[in-house]
Amino acid sequence: MAQAPEELRKLVRRDVTVLSVGSLVAIWLAGVELVGHLGLVDSKKPATIVVAGSAVLCSVCLVWWASGPRRWMRDRYMVLIPVFIVAPFAALALYDLGSPFVAILFSAAFGFGAAIAAGLAVASRRD
């Protein structure tokens, strides 16, 4: 088996790191939202934390994906997985903060975004 170029190997390691850390953060944010819904703490504080954390997480994942090499962009969707893990909890947190229209809008946008990303990933595998 031919050895992968060092540049590609480093990119894959960083992508796996973004996927791992981002997924852990997304799961933690989901837990924070769950704590708020169980009534263990005031629901506004966890919702605020989840919205702020989700915004940062989504921004980091999207910037990391977009800043990578263009020729491998279609093969690097795994760095977007944390975005789709945290999206429903961010929409629920927005709803808890009193913005049902924005929550529905974000929920639909993330759902369509996930479908588009999955479609592009499947299409790139057929080429």
Chimera marker file (.cmm) of the C-alpha trace (Angstrom):
<marker_set name="trace">
<marker id="1" x="0.000" y="0.000" z="0.000" r="1" g="1" b="0" radius="0.5"/>
<marker id="2" x="1.380" y="3.379" z="-0.966" r="1" g="1" b="0" radius="0.5"/>
<marker id="3" x="2.077" y="5.765" z="1.842" r="1" g="1" b="0" radius="0.5"/>
<marker id="4" x="-0.183" y="8.833" z="2.064" r="1" g="1" b="0" radius="0.5"/>
<marker id="5" x="1.465" y="12.221" z="1.678" r="1" g="1" b="0" radius="0.5"/>
<marker id="6" x="2.379" y="13.883" z="4.955" r="1" g="1" b="0" radius="0.5"/>
<marker id="7" x="0.084" y="16.834" z="4.233" r="1" g="1" b="0" radius="0.5"/>
<marker id="8" x="-2.930" y="14.554" z="3.849" r="1" g="1" b="0" radius="0.5"/>
<marker id="9" x="-2.020" y="12.600" z="6.968" r="1" g="1" b="0" radius="0.5"/>
<marker id="10" x="-1.858" y="15.813" z="9.039" r="1" g="1" b="0" radius="0.5"/>
<marker id="11" x="-5.183" y="16.998" z="7.622" r="1" g="1" b="0" radius="0.5"/>
<marker id="12" x="-6.868" y="13.712" z="8.497" r="1" g="1" b="0" radius="0.5"/>
<marker id="13" x="-5.491" y="13.829" z="12.050" r="1" g="1" b="0" radius="0.5"/>
<marker id="14" x="-6.785" y="17.378" z="12.489" r="1" g="1" b="0" radius="0.5"/>
<marker id="15" x="-10.159" y="16.466" z="10.991" r="1" g="1" b="0" radius="0.5"/>
<marker id="16" x="-10.480" y="13.513" z="13.363" r="1" g="1" b="0" radius="0.5"/>
<marker id="17" x="-9.556" y="15.807" z="16.259" r="1" g="1" b="0" radius="0.5"/>
<marker id="18" x="-12.207" y="18.350" z="15.216" r="1" g="1" b="0" radius="0.5"/>
<marker id="19" x="-14.737" y="15.525" z="14.871" r="1" g="1" b="0" radius="0.5"/>
<marker id="20" x="-13.893" y="14.012" z="18.266" r="1" g="1" b="0" radius="0.5"/>
<marker id="21" x="-13.682" y="17.211" z="20.293" r="1" g="1" b="0" radius="0.5"/>
<marker id="22" x="-16.631" y="18.774" z="18.489" r="1" g="1" b="0" radius="0.5"/>
<marker id="23" x="-18.792" y="15.706" z="19.079" r="1" g="1" b="0" radius="0.5"/>
<marker id="24" x="-17.891" y="15.647" z="22.769" r="1" g="1" b="0" radius="0.5"/>
<marker id="25" x="-18.774" y="19.336" z="23.072" r="1" g="1" b="0" radius="0.5"/>
<marker id="26" x="-22.043" y="18.745" z="21.187" r="1" g="1" b="0" radius="0.5"/>
<marker id="27" x="-22.972" y="15.859" z="23.505" r="1" g="1" b="0" radius="0.5"/>
<marker id="28" x="-22.079" y="17.991" z="26.538" r="1" g="1" b="0" radius="0.5"/>
<marker id="29" x="-24.303" y="20.813" z="25.226" r="1" g="1" b="0" radius="0.5"/>
<marker id="30" x="-27.117" y="18.286" z="24.732" r="1" g="1" b="0" radius="0.5"/>
<marker id="31" x="-26.674" y="17.261" z="28.370" r="1" g="1" b="0" radius="0.5"/>
<marker id="32" x="-26.823" y="20.889" z="29.479" r="1" g="1" b="0" radius="0.5"/>
<marker id="33" x="-30.104" y="21.319" z="27.592" r="1" g="1" b="0" radius="0.5"/>
<marker id="34" x="-31.445" y="18.100" z="29.144" r="1" g="1" b="0" radius="0.5"/>
<marker id="35" x="-30.594" y="19.377" z="32.640" r="1" g="1" b="0" radius="0.5"/>
<marker id="36" x="-32.611" y="22.501" z="31.907" r="1" g="1" b="0" radius="0.5"/>
<marker id="37" x="-35.593" y="20.484" z="30.678" r="1" g="1" b="0" radius="0.5"/>
<marker id="38" x="-35.538" y="18.196" z="33.695" r="1" g="1" b="0" radius="0.5"/>
<marker id="39" x="-35.966" y="21.272" z="35.876" r="1" g="1" b="0" radius="0.5"/>
<marker id="40" x="-32.764" y="20.768" z="37.836" r="1" g="1" b="0" radius="0.5"/>
<marker id="41" x="-31.786" y="24.372" z="37.128" r="1" g="1" b="0" radius="0.5"/>
<marker id="42" x="-33.564" y="27.398" z="35.693" r="1" g="1" b="0" radius="0.5"/>
<marker id="43" x="-34.222" y="26.643" z="32.011" r="1" g="1" b="0" radius="0.5"/>
<marker id="44" x="-32.986" y="30.032" z="30.740" r="1" g="1" b="0" radius="0.5"/>
<marker id="45" x="-29.382" y="29.559" z="31.875" r="1" g="1" b="0" radius="0.5"/>
<marker id="46" x="-28.821" y="26.197" z="30.177" r="1" g="1" b="0" radius="0.5"/>
<marker id="47" x="-30.585" y="27.422" z="27.052" r="1" g="1" b="0" radius="0.5"/>
<marker id="48" x="-28.307" y="30.460" z="26.903" r="1" g="1" b="0" radius="0.5"/>
<marker id="49" x="-25.225" y="28.266" z="27.345" r="1" g="1" b="0" radius="0.5"/>
<marker id="50" x="-26.415" y="25.889" z="24.618" r="1" g="1" b="0" radius="0.5"/>
<marker id="51" x="-27.147" y="28.685" z="22.131" r="1" g="1" b="0" radius="0.5"/>
<marker id="52" x="-23.786" y="30.362" z="22.727" r="1" g="1" b="0" radius="0.5"/>
<marker id="53" x="-21.855" y="27.087" z="22.698" r="1" g="1" b="0" radius="0.5"/>
<marker id="54" x="-23.644" y="25.887" z="19.578" r="1" g="1" b="0" radius="0.5"/>
<marker id="55" x="-22.851" y="29.108" z="17.745" r="1" g="1" b="0" radius="0.5"/>
<marker id="56" x="-19.157" y="28.746" z="18.554" r="1" g="1" b="0" radius="0.5"/>
<marker id="57" x="-19.103" y="25.033" z="17.730" r="1" g="1" b="0" radius="0.5"/>
<marker id="58" x="-20.887" y="25.506" z="14.411" r="1" g="1" b="0" radius="0.5"/>
<marker id="59" x="-18.624" y="28.389" z="13.449" r="1" g="1" b="0" radius="0.5"/>
<marker id="60" x="-15.451" y="26.435" z="14.236" r="1" g="1" b="0" radius="0.5"/>
<marker id="61" x="-16.590" y="23.348" z="12.321" r="1" g="1" b="0" radius="0.5"/>
<marker id="62" x="-17.755" y="25.302" z="9.277" r="1" g="1" b="0" radius="0.5"/>
<marker id="63" x="-14.609" y="27.449" z="9.151" r="1" g="1" b="0" radius="0.5"/>
<marker id="64" x="-12.391" y="24.375" z="9.543" r="1" g="1" b="0" radius="0.5"/>
<marker id="65" x="-14.217" y="22.571" z="6.740" r="1" g="1" b="0" radius="0.5"/>
<marker id="66" x="-14.181" y="25.597" z="4.404" r="1" g="1" b="0" radius="0.5"/>
<marker id="67" x="-10.539" y="26.471" z="5.052" r="1" g="1" b="0" radius="0.5"/>
<marker id="68" x="-9.245" y="23.053" z="4.007" r="1" g="1" b="0" radius="0.5"/>
<marker id="69" x="-7.884" y="22.215" z="0.584" r="1" g="1" b="0" radius="0.5"/>
<marker id="70" x="-10.562" y="22.599" z="-2.095" r="1" g="1" b="0" radius="0.5"/>
<marker id="71" x="-9.675" y="19.344" z="-3.806" r="1" g="1" b="0" radius="0.5"/>
<marker id="72" x="-10.518" y="17.350" z="-0.654" r="1" g="1" b="0" radius="0.5"/>
<marker id="73" x="-13.496" y="19.408" z="0.505" r="1" g="1" b="0" radius="0.5"/>
<marker id="74" x="-16.042" y="16.900" z="-0.798" r="1" g="1" b="0" radius="0.5"/>
<marker id="75" x="-14.360" y="14.137" z="1.216" r="1" g="1" b="0" radius="0.5"/>
<marker id="76" x="-14.189" y="16.022" z="4.514" r="1" g="1" b="0" radius="0.5"/>
<marker id="77" x="-17.808" y="16.108" z="5.648" r="1" g="1" b="0" radius="0.5"/>
<marker id="78" x="-16.977" y="14.374" z="8.907" r="1" g="1" b="0" radius="0.5"/>
<marker id="79" x="-15.924" y="17.701" z="10.447" r="1" g="1" b="0" radius="0.5"/>
<marker id="80" x="-19.557" y="18.838" z="10.052" r="1" g="1" b="0" radius="0.5"/>
<marker id="81" x="-20.980" y="15.961" z="12.119" r="1" g="1" b="0" radius="0.5"/>
<marker id="82" x="-20.811" y="17.923" z="15.424" r="1" g="1" b="0" radius="0.5"/>
<marker id="83" x="-22.914" y="20.663" z="13.798" r="1" g="1" b="0" radius="0.5"/>
<marker id="84" x="-25.672" y="18.182" z="13.036" r="1" g="1" b="0" radius="0.5"/>
<marker id="85" x="-25.444" y="16.604" z="16.505" r="1" g="1" b="0" radius="0.5"/>
<marker id="86" x="-25.927" y="19.930" z="18.277" r="1" g="1" b="0" radius="0.5"/>
<marker id="87" x="-28.461" y="21.461" z="15.857" r="1" g="1" b="0" radius="0.5"/>
<marker id="88" x="-31.672" y="20.033" z="17.387" r="1" g="1" b="0" radius="0.5"/>
<marker id="89" x="-30.589" y="21.064" z="20.872" r="1" g="1" b="0" radius="0.5"/>
<marker id="90" x="-29.705" y="24.562" z="19.684" r="1" g="1" b="0" radius="0.5"/>
<marker id="91" x="-33.142" y="24.887" z="18.076" r="1" g="1" b="0" radius="0.5"/>
<marker id="92" x="-34.787" y="23.639" z="21.293" r="1" g="1" b="0" radius="0.5"/>
<marker id="93" x="-32.720" y="26.097" z="23.336" r="1" g="1" b="0" radius="0.5"/>
<marker id="94" x="-33.778" y="28.947" z="21.052" r="1" g="1" b="0" radius="0.5"/>
<marker id="95" x="-37.383" y="27.887" z="21.565" r="1" g="1" b="0" radius="0.5"/>
<marker id="96" x="-36.830" y="27.880" z="25.346" r="1" g="1" b="0" radius="0.5"/>
<marker id="97" x="-35.495" y="31.420" z="25.119" r="1" g="1" b="0" radius="0.5"/>
<marker id="98" x="-38.733" y="32.538" z="23.482" r="1" g="1" b="0" radius="0.5"/>
<marker id="99" x="-38.041" y="32.594" z="19.771" r="1" g="1" b="0" radius="0.5"/>
<marker id="100" x="-40.155" y="29.829" z="18.224" r="1" g="1" b="0" radius="0.5"/>
<marker id="101" x="-39.930" y="31.186" z="14.660" r="1" g="1" b="0" radius="0.5"/>
<marker id="102" x="-36.127" y="31.345" z="14.744" r="1" g="1" b="0" radius="0.5"/>
<marker id="103" x="-35.973" y="27.865" z="16.290" r="1" g="1" b="0" radius="0.5"/>
<marker id="104" x="-38.137" y="26.434" z="13.518" r="1" g="1" b="0" radius="0.5"/>
<marker id="105" x="-36.088" y="28.286" z="10.901" r="1" g="1" b="0" radius="0.5"/>
<marker id="106" x="-32.786" y="26.936" z="12.257" r="1" g="1" b="0" radius="0.5"/>
<marker id="107" x="-34.207" y="23.461" z="12.644" r="1" g="1" b="0" radius="0.5"/>
<marker id="108" x="-35.325" y="23.394" z="9.021" r="1" g="1" b="0" radius="0.5"/>
<marker id="109" x="-32.026" y="24.886" z="7.827" r="1" g="1" b="0" radius="0.5"/>
<marker id="110" x="-29.941" y="22.304" z="9.677" r="1" g="1" b="0" radius="0.5"/>
<marker id="111" x="-32.184" y="19.475" z="8.466" r="1" g="1" b="0" radius="0.5"/>
<marker id="112" x="-31.913" y="20.578" z="4.855" r="1" g="1" b="0" radius="0.5"/>
<marker id="113" x="-28.182" y="21.177" z="5.332" r="1" g="1" b="0" radius="0.5"/>
<marker id="114" x="-27.716" y="17.637" z="6.630" r="1" g="1" b="0" radius="0.5"/>
<marker id="115" x="-29.659" y="16.240" z="3.681" r="1" g="1" b="0" radius="0.5"/>
<marker id="116" x="-27.588" y="18.273" z="1.224" r="1" g="1" b="0" radius="0.5"/>
<marker id="117" x="-24.308" y="17.227" z="2.871" r="1" g="1" b="0" radius="0.5"/>
<marker id="118" x="-25.370" y="13.574" z="2.805" r="1" g="1" b="0" radius="0.5"/>
<marker id="119" x="-26.378" y="13.872" z="-0.840" r="1" g="1" b="0" radius="0.5"/>
<marker id="120" x="-23.066" y="15.458" z="-1.800" r="1" g="1" b="0" radius="0.5"/>
<marker id="121" x="-21.148" y="12.806" z="0.121" r="1" g="1" b="0" radius="0.5"/>
<marker id="122" x="-23.009" y="9.990" z="-1.626" r="1" g="1" b="0" radius="0.5"/>
<marker id="123" x="-22.600" y="11.687" z="-5.003" r="1" g="1" b="0" radius="0.5"/>
<marker id="124" x="-18.858" y="12.121" z="-4.495" r="1" g="1" b="0" radius="0.5"/>
<marker id="125" x="-18.507" y="8.404" z="-3.774" r="1" g="1" b="0" radius="0.5"/>
<marker id="126" x="-20.143" y="7.520" z="-7.101" r="1" g="1" b="0" radius="0.5"/>
<marker id="127" x="-17.640" y="9.555" z="-9.157" r="1" g="1" b="0" radius="0.5"/>
<link id1="1" id2="2" r="1" g="1" b="0" radius="0.2"/>
<link id1="2" id2="3" r="1" g="1" b="0" radius="0.2"/>
<link id1="3" id2="4" r="1" g="1" b="0" radius="0.2"/>
<link id1="4" id2="5" r="1" g="1" b="0" radius="0.2"/>
<link id1="5" id2="6" r="1" g="1" b="0" radius="0.2"/>
<link id1="6" id2="7" r="1" g="1" b="0" radius="0.2"/>
<link id1="7" id2="8" r="1" g="1" b="0" radius="0.2"/>
<link id1="8" id2="9" r="1" g="1" b="0" radius="0.2"/>
<link id1="9" id2="10" r="1" g="1" b="0" radius="0.2"/>
<link id1="10" id2="11" r="1" g="1" b="0" radius="0.2"/>
<link id1="11" id2="12" r="1" g="1" b="0" radius="0.2"/>
<link id1="12" id2="13" r="1" g="1" b="0" radius="0.2"/>
<link id1="13" id2="14" r="1" g="1" b="0" radius="0.2"/>
<link id1="14" id2="15" r="1" g="1" b="0" radius="0.2"/>
<link id1="15" id2="16" r="1" g="1" b="0" radius="0.2"/>
<link id1="16" id2="17" r="1" g="1" b="0" radius="0.2"/>
<link id1="17" id2="18" r="1" g="1" b="0" radius="0.2"/>
<link id1="18" id2="19" r="1" g="1" b="0" radius="0.2"/>
<link id1="19" id2="20" r="1" g="1" b="0" radius="0.2"/>
<link id1="20" id2="21" r="1" g="1" b="0" radius="0.2"/>
<link id1="21" id2="22" r="1" g="1" b="0" radius="0.2"/>
<link id1="22" id2="23" r="1" g="1" b="0" radius="0.2"/>
<link id1="23" id2="24" r="1" g="1" b="0" radius="0.2"/>
<link id1="24" id2="25" r="1" g="1" b="0" radius="0.2"/>
<link id1="25" id2="26" r="1" g="1" b="0" radius="0.2"/>
<link id1="26" id2="27" r="1" g="1" b="0" radius="0.2"/>
<link id1="27" id2="28" r="1" g="1" b="0" radius="0.2"/>
<link id1="28" id2="29" r="1" g="1" b="0" radius="0.2"/>
<link id1="29" id2="30" r="1" g="1" b="0" radius="0.2"/>
<link id1="30" id2="31" r="1" g="1" b="0" radius="0.2"/>
<link id1="31" id2="32" r="1" g="1" b="0" radius="0.2"/>
<link id1="32" id2="33" r="1" g="1" b="0" radius="0.2"/>
<link id1="33" id2="34" r="1" g="1" b="0" radius="0.2"/>
<link id1="34" id2="35" r="1" g="1" b="0" radius="0.2"/>
<link id1="35" id2="36" r="1" g="1" b="0" radius="0.2"/>
<link id1="36" id2="37" r="1" g="1" b="0" radius="0.2"/>
<link id1="37" id2="38" r="1" g="1" b="0" radius="0.2"/>
<link id1="38" id2="39" r="1" g="1" b="0" radius="0.2"/>
<link id1="39" id2="40" r="1" g="1" b="0" radius="0.2"/>
<link id1="40" id2="41" r="1" g="1" b="0" radius="0.2"/>
<link id1="41" id2="42" r="1" g="1" b="0" radius="0.2"/>
<link id1="42" id2="43" r="1" g="1" b="0" radius="0.2"/>
<link id1="43" id2="44" r="1" g="1" b="0" radius="0.2"/>
<link id1="44" id2="45" r="1" g="1" b="0" radius="0.2"/>
<link id1="45" id2="46" r="1" g="1" b="0" radius="0.2"/>
<link id1="46" id2="47" r="1" g="1" b="0" radius="0.2"/>
<link id1="47" id2="48" r="1" g="1" b="0" radius="0.2"/>
<link id1="48" id2="49" r="1" g="1" b="0" radius="0.2"/>
<link id1="49" id2="50" r="1" g="1" b="0" radius="0.2"/>
<link id1="50" id2="51" r="1" g="1" b="0" radius="0.2"/>
<link id1="51" id2="52" r="1" g="1" b="0" radius="0.2"/>
<link id1="52" id2="53" r="1" g="1" b="0" radius="0.2"/>
<link id1="53" id2="54" r="1" g="1" b="0" radius="0.2"/>
<link id1="54" id2="55" r="1" g="1" b="0" radius="0.2"/>
<link id1="55" id2="56" r="1" g="1" b="0" radius="0.2"/>
<link id1="56" id2="57" r="1" g="1" b="0" radius="0.2"/>
<link id1="57" id2="58" r="1" g="1" b="0" radius="0.2"/>
<link id1="58" id2="59" r="1" g="1" b="0" radius="0.2"/>
<link id1="59" id2="60" r="1" g="1" b="0" radius="0.2"/>
<link id1="60" id2="61" r="1" g="1" b="0" radius="0.2"/>
<link id1="61" id2="62" r="1" g="1" b="0" radius="0.2"/>
<link id1="62" id2="63" r="1" g="1" b="0" radius="0.2"/>
<link id1="63" id2="64" r="1" g="1" b="0" radius="0.2"/>
<link id1="64" id2="65" r="1" g="1" b="0" radius="0.2"/>
<link id1="65" id2="66" r="1" g="1" b="0" radius="0.2"/>
<link id1="66" id2="67" r="1" g="1" b="0" radius="0.2"/>
<link id1="67" id2="68" r="1" g="1" b="0" radius="0.2"/>
<link id1="68" id2="69" r="1" g="1" b="0" radius="0.2"/>
<link id1="69" id2="70" r="1" g="1" b="0" radius="0.2"/>
<link id1="70" id2="71" r="1" g="1" b="0" radius="0.2"/>
<link id1="71" id2="72" r="1" g="1" b="0" radius="0.2"/>
<link id1="72" id2="73" r="1" g="1" b="0" radius="0.2"/>
<link id1="73" id2="74" r="1" g="1" b="0" radius="0.2"/>
<link id1="74" id2="75" r="1" g="1" b="0" radius="0.2"/>
<link id1="75" id2="76" r="1" g="1" b="0" radius="0.2"/>
<link id1="76" id2="77" r="1" g="1" b="0" radius="0.2"/>
<link id1="77" id2="78" r="1" g="1" b="0" radius="0.2"/>
<link id1="78" id2="79" r="1" g="1" b="0" radius="0.2"/>
<link id1="79" id2="80" r="1" g="1" b="0" radius="0.2"/>
<link id1="80" id2="81" r="1" g="1" b="0" radius="0.2"/>
<link id1="81" id2="82" r="1" g="1" b="0" radius="0.2"/>
<link id1="82" id2="83" r="1" g="1" b="0" radius="0.2"/>
<link id1="83" id2="84" r="1" g="1" b="0" radius="0.2"/>
<link id1="84" id2="85" r="1" g="1" b="0" radius="0.2"/>
<link id1="85" id2="86" r="1" g="1" b="0" radius="0.2"/>
<link id1="86" id2="87" r="1" g="1" b="0" radius="0.2"/>
<link id1="87" id2="88" r="1" g="1" b="0" radius="0.2"/>
<link id1="88" id2="89" r="1" g="1" b="0" radius="0.2"/>
<link id1="89" id2="90" r="1" g="1" b="0" radius="0.2"/>
<link id1="90" id2="91" r="1" g="1" b="0" radius="0.2"/>
<link id1="91" id2="92" r="1" g="1" b="0" radius="0.2"/>
<link id1="92" id2="93" r="1" g="1" b="0" radius="0.2"/>
<link id1="93" id2="94" r="1" g="1" b="0" radius="0.2"/>
<link id1="94" id2="95" r="1" g="1" b="0" radius="0.2"/>
<link id1="95" id2="96" r="1" g="1" b="0" radius="0.2"/>
<link id1="96" id2="97" r="1" g="1" b="0" radius="0.2"/>
<link id1="97" id2="98" r="1" g="1" b="0" radius="0.2"/>
<link id1="98" id2="99" r="1" g="1" b="0" radius="0.2"/>
<link id1="99" id2="100" r="1" g="1" b="0" radius="0.2"/>
<link id1="100" id2="101" r="1" g="1" b="0" radius="0.2"/>
<link id1="101" id2="102" r="1" g="1" b="0" radius="0.2"/>
<link id1="102" id2="103" r="1" g="1" b="0" radius="0.2"/>
<link id1="103" id2="104" r="1" g="1" b="0" radius="0.2"/>
<link id1="104" id2="105" r="1" g="1" b="0" radius="0.2"/>
<link id1="105" id2="106" r="1" g="1" b="0" radius="0.2"/>
<link id1="106" id2="107" r="1" g="1" b="0" radius="0.2"/>
<link id1="107" id2="108" r="1" g="1" b="0" radius="0.2"/>
<link id1="108" id2="109" r="1" g="1" b="0" radius="0.2"/>
<link id1="109" id2="110" r="1" g="1" b="0" radius="0.2"/>
<link id1="110" id2="111" r="1" g="1" b="0" radius="0.2"/>
<link id1="111" id2="112" r="1" g="1" b="0" radius="0.2"/>
<link id1="112" id2="113" r="1" g="1" b="0" radius="0.2"/>
<link id1="113" id2="114" r="1" g="1" b="0" radius="0.2"/>
<link id1="114" id2="115" r="1" g="1" b="0" radius="0.2"/>
<link id1="115" id2="116" r="1" g="1" b="0" radius="0.2"/>
<link id1="116" id2="117" r="1" g="1" b="0" radius="0.2"/>
<link id1="117" id2="118" r="1" g="1" b="0" radius="0.2"/>
<link id1="118" id2="119" r="1" g="1" b="0" radius="0.2"/>
<link id1="119" id2="120" r="1" g="1" b="0" radius="0.2"/>
<link id1="120" id2="121" r="1" g="1" b="0" radius="0.2"/>
<link id1="121" id2="122" r="1" g="1" b="0" radius="0.2"/>
<link id1="122" id2="123" r="1" g="1" b="0" radius="0.2"/>
<link id1="123" id2="124" r="1" g="1" b="0" radius="0.2"/>
<link id1="124" id2="125" r="1" g="1" b="0" radius="0.2"/>
<link id1="125" id2="126" r="1" g="1" b="0" radius="0.2"/>
<link id1="126" id2="127" r="1" g="1" b="0" radius="0.2"/>
</marker_set>
